[in-house]
């Protein structure tokens, strides 16, 4: 499992956009998002780098937690 710190998330649209971006590379990935903490937990097959890039491509700042 990867835990990512993501800034710029503030609403349900952000949750859907990030979830879709992460599941585009791995449709079976389990994604949990905590808006208050600014954290995204992902359990799946993608590398950390691929996950971070998918989030950054959507316009959010992301780093490994």
C-alpha positions in Angstrom: 0.0 0.0 0.0 1.1 3.5 -0.8 0.2 6.6 1.3 0.4 9.9 -0.5 0.2 13.5 0.7 -1.9 15.5 -1.7 -2.6 19.2 -1.5 -5.4 21.0 -3.3 -8.1 18.5 -2.6 -11.2 20.1 -1.2 -14.4 18.5 -2.4 -16.2 15.5 -3.8 -15.1 16.4 -7.3 -11.5 16.2 -6.2 -12.1 12.8 -4.7 -13.7 11.5 -7.9 -11.0 13.0 -10.2 -8.1 11.5 -8.2 -9.8 8.1 -7.8 -10.5 7.9 -11.6 -6.9 9.0 -12.4 -5.5 6.3 -10.1 -7.8 3.6 -11.3 -7.2 4.4 -14.9 -3.8 2.6 -14.6 -5.1 -0.1 -12.3 -8.9 -0.6 -12.4 -8.8 -2.9 -9.4 -6.9 -0.5 -7.2 -8.4 0.3 -3.8 -8.4 4.1 -3.2 -9.2 5.7 0.1 -9.1 9.5 0.3 -9.1 11.6 3.5 -9.7 15.2 2.5 -9.1 16.6 6.0 -5.7 15.0 6.3 -4.8 15.5 2.7 -3.9 11.8 2.3 -4.6 9.2 -0.3 -4.1 5.5 0.4 -3.8 3.3 -2.7 -3.5 -0.5 -2.7 -2.8 -1.8 -6.2 -0.2 -2.8 -8.8 1.1 0.6 -9.8 4.5 2.0 -8.8 4.7 5.0 -6.5 6.1 7.1 -9.3 3.1 6.2 -11.6 0.6 7.1 -8.8 2.3 10.4 -8.1 2.4 11.3 -11.8 -1.3 10.4 -12.3 -2.3 12.8 -9.5 0.1 15.6 -10.7 -1.3 15.3 -14.2 -4.7 16.2 -12.7 -3.2 19.4 -11.3 -2.6 18.4 -7.7 0.6 18.5 -5.7 1.5 15.0 -4.5 4.4 13.4 -2.6 5.0 10.2 -0.7 3.9 10.4 2.9 
